[in-house]
């Protein structure tokens, strides 16, 4: 039961309820309750439902596929802390490995956002975050209105 008068935001309380359900009842790949269902069940606004899902996504428990819904992440995709890594980090990690294996050569364009959305079944924002992480790390550079390209090998992180 939610404590609407307490000192904890409703979206955080809802995210804890959902976290409990995920760990107790759901398996990797299973769909998670939708924003509309959260609104109905908990009698909250859409923004509150969205924030609750965002908390779970930021914790790496779930990922969202545009137009399909939110799904439980595979716990084997965990980060160094043992906590589940957000899905964008998984995508960035796979792209990083493909660059290291030279599937994409220096200065070669990597797949577009649209292609990566299709390939990973991820939301566009998730793919953007993955590319941004690769850019921050120095693996790729982006040219506005053209795309992202593999950095010259001498500029790759050590």
GUGUDO-591899 format. One record per residue: residue in one letter; x, y, z of N, C-alpha, C in turn. Coordinates in steps of 0.02 Angstrom, whole numbers, always signed. Layout:
% residues N
type, n_X, n_Y, n_Z, ca_X, ca_Y, ca_Z, c_X, c_Y, c_Z
A, X, Y, Z, X, Y, Z, X, Y, Z .
...
This chain:
% residues 158
type, n_X, n_Y, n_Z, ca_X, ca_Y, ca_Z, c_X, c_Y, c_Z
X, +42, -59, +0, +0, +0, +0, +44, +62, +0 .
X, +26, +111, -40, +64, +173, -45, +49, +219, +13 .
X, +100, +254, +37, +92, +304, +89, +93, +372, +55 .
X, +33, +397, +40, +28, +460, +3, +45, +521, +46 .
X, +48, +512, +111, +64, +567, +157, +136, +565, +181 .
X, +173, +513, +163, +241, +504, +188, +292, +548, +154 .
X, +355, +537, +172, +409, +578, +146, +443, +549, +84 .
X, +417, +492, +59, +446, +461, +0, +400, +472, -60 .
X, +430, +496, -115, +390, +509, -174, +352, +446, -196 .
X, +292, +456, -223, +251, +400, -245, +287, +358, -298 .
X, +320, +390, -345, +352, +352, -398, +407, +305, -370 .
X, +441, +326, -317, +491, +283, -285, +457, +224, -250 .
X, +401, +238, -218, +364, +184, -185, +339, +133, -236 .
X, +313, +158, -292, +288, +114, -344, +346, +73, -375 .
X, +402, +105, -385, +459, +69, -414, +481, +12, -368 .
X, +476, +22, -303, +494, -31, -255, +444, -89, -259 .
X, +380, -73, -265, +329, -125, -273, +343, -165, -337 .
X, +357, -129, -391, +370, -163, -455, +434, -204, -452 .
X, +485, -178, -418, +547, -215, -410, +535, -282, -375 .
X, +494, -280, -323, +477, -342, -287, +442, -391, -332 .
X, +396, -366, -372, +360, -411, -419, +407, -440, -471 .
X, +451, -399, -496, +498, -422, -547, +541, -479, -519 .
X, +570, -469, -460, +615, -519, -432, +578, -582, -410 .
X, +515, -575, -390, +477, -633, -365, +439, -671, -419 .
X, +415, -635, -470, +366, -665, -515, +387, -668, -589 .
X, +435, -627, -609, +449, -621, -681, +518, -648, -699 .
X, +525, -667, -762, +588, -693, -790, +615, -644, -841 .
X, +679, -650, -859, +707, -606, -910, +665, -611, -974 .
X, +651, -552, -1003, +612, -549, -1064, +537, -542, -1053 .
X, +513, -555, -992, +442, -548, -978, +422, -474, -980 .
X, +361, -460, -1004, +338, -391, -1003, +323, -367, -932 .
X, +334, -303, -921, +320, -272, -857, +256, -232, -865 .
X, +221, -222, -811, +159, -184, -811, +168, -118, -849 .
X, +119, -100, -890, +124, -39, -930, +111, +24, -888 .
X, +128, +81, -917, +115, +144, -883, +40, +153, -870 .
X, -1, +135, -919, -74, +141, -910, -99, +96, -854 .
X, -71, +36, -849, -91, -10, -795, -67, +16, -727 .
X, -8, +46, -725, +16, +76, -663, -31, +132, -642 .
X, -51, +174, -690, -98, +228, -674, -162, +201, -643 .
X, -190, +150, -673, -253, +121, -648, -244, +88, -579 .
X, -193, +46, -574, -184, +9, -512, -168, +53, -453 .
X, -123, +102, -463, -100, +143, -407, -136, +211, -402 .
X, -179, +223, -452, -217, +286, -453, -170, +347, -450 .
X, -124, +349, -500, -76, +402, -505, -76, +432, -575 .
X, -44, +489, -582, -39, +522, -647, +12, +485, -692 .
X, +7, +498, -756, +52, +466, -804, +125, +482, -790 .
X, +139, +544, -771, +209, +563, -757, +237, +522, -698 .
X, +195, +508, -649, +217, +467, -592, +233, +396, -616 .
X, +189, +369, -658, +201, +302, -685, +265, +300, -726 .
X, +276, +350, -767, +337, +354, -807, +400, +357, -764 .
X, +396, +397, -712, +454, +403, -667, +470, +337, -633 .
X, +418, +300, -614, +429, +235, -582, +465, +187, -629 .
X, +444, +186, -692, +476, +143, -742, +548, +167, -754 .
X, +557, +232, -757, +624, +260, -768, +673, +239, -713 .
X, +649, +237, -651, +692, +215, -596, +716, +144, -608 .
X, +669, +100, -627, +687, +30, -640, +735, +24, -699 .
X, +724, +65, -750, +767, +64, -809, +837, +88, -790 .
X, +842, +142, -751, +907, +168, -730, +944, +119, -685 .
X, +908, +77, -650, +939, +27, -607, +958, -35, -647 .
X, +940, -37, -710, +957, -93, -753, +912, -153, -746 .
X, +856, -146, -712, +810, -202, -704, +767, -215, -765 .
X, +753, -162, -803, +709, -168, -861, +737, -128, -919 .
X, +712, -142, -978, +726, -101, -1037, +661, -91, -1075 .
X, +659, -37, -1113, +598, -19, -1150, +611, -26, -1224 .
X, +564, -56, -1259, +566, -60, -1331, +511, -16, -1358 .
X, +530, +33, -1397, +482, +81, -1424, +425, +45, -1459 .
X, +364, +63, -1440, +304, +35, -1471, +285, -35, -1446 .
X, +327, -65, -1404, +313, -133, -1381, +301, -136, -1306 .
X, +339, -98, -1267, +330, -99, -1195, +395, -104, -1158 .
X, +389, -122, -1094, +447, -127, -1050, +455, -200, -1030 .
X, +517, -223, -1029, +532, -294, -1018, +587, -303, -966 .
X, +585, -360, -932, +635, -376, -880, +702, -391, -915 .
X, +756, -362, -888, +823, -374, -914, +848, -442, -890 .
X, +897, -467, -927, +930, -530, -909, +981, -514, -855 .
X, +977, -547, -796, +1024, -531, -742, +1097, -549, -758 .
X, +1108, -589, -810, +1177, -605, -828, +1212, -546, -861 .
X, +1174, -493, -877, +1203, -433, -907, +1219, -382, -853 .
X, +1253, -405, -800, +1266, -360, -744, +1332, -324, -752 .
X, +1338, -269, -719, +1398, -229, -721, +1448, -252, -668 .
X, +1505, -218, -662, +1557, -238, -615, +1535, -238, -542 .
X, +1486, -197, -525, +1464, -194, -455, +1416, -251, -439 .
X, +1398, -292, -489, +1349, -344, -477, +1279, -320, -489 .
X, +1271, -254, -494, +1206, -225, -510, +1193, -232, -584 .
X, +1131, -239, -603, +1116, -245, -674, +1135, -180, -710 .
X, +1169, -189, -765, +1189, -131, -805, +1129, -107, -847 .
X, +1120, -42, -854, +1067, -18, -898, +1077, -44, -969 .
X, +1023, -52, -1005, +1025, -82, -1072, +1070, -43, -1119 .
X, +1073, +24, -1112, +1115, +63, -1157, +1188, +43, -1148 .
X, +1208, +25, -1087, +1277, +4, -1075, +1291, -64, -1108 .
X, +1241, -106, -1109, +1247, -171, -1143, +1258, -159, -1218 .
X, +1218, -115, -1248, +1224, -100, -1319, +1293, -70, -1333 .
X, +1314, -21, -1292, +1379, +10, -1300, +1435, -42, -1294 .
X, +1428, -88, -1247, +1479, -140, -1238, +1485, -185, -1299 .
X, +1428, -204, -1328, +1430, -245, -1388, +1461, -207, -1446 .
X, +1442, -143, -1454, +1471, -103, -1508, +1546, -94, -1498 .
X, +1567, -83, -1436, +1638, -75, -1420, +1677, -138, -1442 .
X, +1649, -197, -1425, +1682, -260, -1443, +1685, -269, -1519 .
X, +1633, -249, -1554, +1632, -254, -1627, +1686, -209, -1657 .
X, +1695, -150, -1627, +1748, -104, -1651, +1816, -136, -1638 .
X, +1827, -164, -1578, +1891, -196, -1562, +1906, -255, -1608 .
X, +1853, -291, -1628, +1863, -348, -1674, +1870, -325, -1746 .
X, +1867, -260, -1756, +1874, -228, -1821, +1818, -246, -1869 .
X, +1758, -257, -1841, +1699, -265, -1884, +1684, -197, -1916 .
X, +1704, -144, -1882, +1699, -76, -1908, +1769, -47, -1907 .
X, +1792, -24, -1963, +1860, +3, -1968, +1861, +77, -1949 .
X, +1921, +102, -1936, +1929, +174, -1920, +1896, +216, -1973 .
X, +1860, +267, -1949, +1826, +315, -1992, +1766, +286, -2030 .
X, +1749, +223, -2016, +1691, +192, -2048, +1628, +209, -2007 .
X, +1573, +221, -2042, +1511, +237, -2009, +1484, +174, -1973 .
X, +1461, +184, -1911, +1429, +129, -1875, +1355, +129, -1895 .
X, +1317, +76, -1879, +1246, +75, -1897, +1210, +137, -1869 .
X, +1160, +159, -1906, +1122, +218, -1885, +1080, +203, -1824 .
X, +1053, +256, -1793, +1009, +247, -1735, +950, +201, -1753 .
X, +921, +213, -1811, +864, +173, -1833, +883, +100, -1839 .
X, +941, +86, -1869, +964, +17, -1876, +976, -15, -1807 .
X, +1006, +22, -1761, +1020, -6, -1695, +955, -16, -1655 .
X, +906, +29, -1663, +841, +20, -1631, +811, -46, -1655 .
X, +814, -57, -1720, +786, -119, -1749, +825, -180, -1725 .
X, +891, -175, -1725, +934, -232, -1708, +925, -253, -1635 .
X, +922, -204, -1589, +919, -220, -1518, +847, -219, -1490 .
X, +800, -196, -1529, +732, -190, -1504, +728, -141, -1446 .
X, +769, -89, -1450, +774, -40, -1396, +739, +25, -1416 .
X, +726, +66, -1367, +699, +132, -1380, +754, +176, -1411 .
X, +734, +224, -1450, +783, +268, -1483, +827, +304, -1432 .
X, +798, +326, -1376, +837, +360, -1325, +890, +314, -1295 .
X, +875, +250, -1289, +923, +201, -1263, +983, +196, -1311 .
X, +969, +193, -1375, +1022, +189, -1426, +1063, +254, -1425 .
X, +1030, +311, -1418, +1066, +375, -1415, +1113, +377, -1356 .
X, +1090, +351, -1299, +1134, +350, -1240, +1194, +304, -1251 .
X, +1183, +248, -1285, +1238, +202, -1300, +1291, +236, -1344 .
X, +1267, +270, -1396, +1314, +305, -1441, +1349, +362, -1404 .
X, +1312, +397, -1362, +1343, +452, -1323, +1398, +425, -1277 .
X, +1386, +366, -1247, +1437, +336, -1204, +1499, +318, -1245 .
X, +1489, +288, -1304, +1546, +271, -1347, +1584, +334, -1368 .
X, +1547, +388, -1379, +1578, +452, -1398, +1620, +479, -1339 .
X, +1591, +477, -1279, +1626, +501, -1219, +1690, +461, -1207 .
X, +1687, +396, -1220, +1745, +352, -1209, +1797, +359, -1263 .
X, +1778, +389, -1320, +1826, +399, -1374, +1825, +347, -1429 .
X, +1776, +302, -1428, +1772, +250, -1479, +1742, +274, -1544 .
X, +1698, +324, -1540, +1666, +351, -1600, +1664, +426, -1596 .
X, +1653, +457, -1653, +1639, +528, -1657, +1578, +536, -1702 .
X, +1542, +590, -1693, +1481, +602, -1732, +1487, +665, -1773 .
X, +1457, +663, -1831, +1453, +721, -1875, +1378, +736, -1883 .
X, +1357, +797, -1863, +1286, +813, -1867, +1256, +800, -1936 .
X, +1199, +769, -1936, +1160, +754, -1997, +1194, +702, -2042 .
X, +1248, +671, -2019, +1282, +620, -2059, +1286, +553, -2024 .
X, +1298, +554, -1957, +1302, +492, -1921, +1362, +489, -1874 .
X, +1374, +429, -1849, +1431, +418, -1803, +1480, +371, -1837 .
X, +1544, +384, -1824, +1598, +349, -1857, +1648, +324, -1806 .
X, +1683, +269, -1823, +1734, +242, -1779, +1794, +290, -1778 .
X, +1817, +306, -1719, +1875, +350, -1711, +1937, +317, -1741 .
X, +1985, +357, -1762, +2048, +328, -1786, +2078, +286, -1730 .
X, +2106, +230, -1749, +2131, +181, -1700, +2180, +211, -1649 .
X, +2221, +258, -1671, +2270, +288, -1625, +2235, +331, -1570 .
X, +2171, +345, -1579, +2134, +384, -1530, +2091, +340, -1483 .
X, +2092, +275, -1495, +2051, +230, -1454, +2076, +232, -1382 .
X, +2031, +223, -1334, +2052, +219, -1264, +2098, +160, -1253 .
X, +2141, +167, -1205, +2190, +113, -1191, +2158, +57, -1152 .
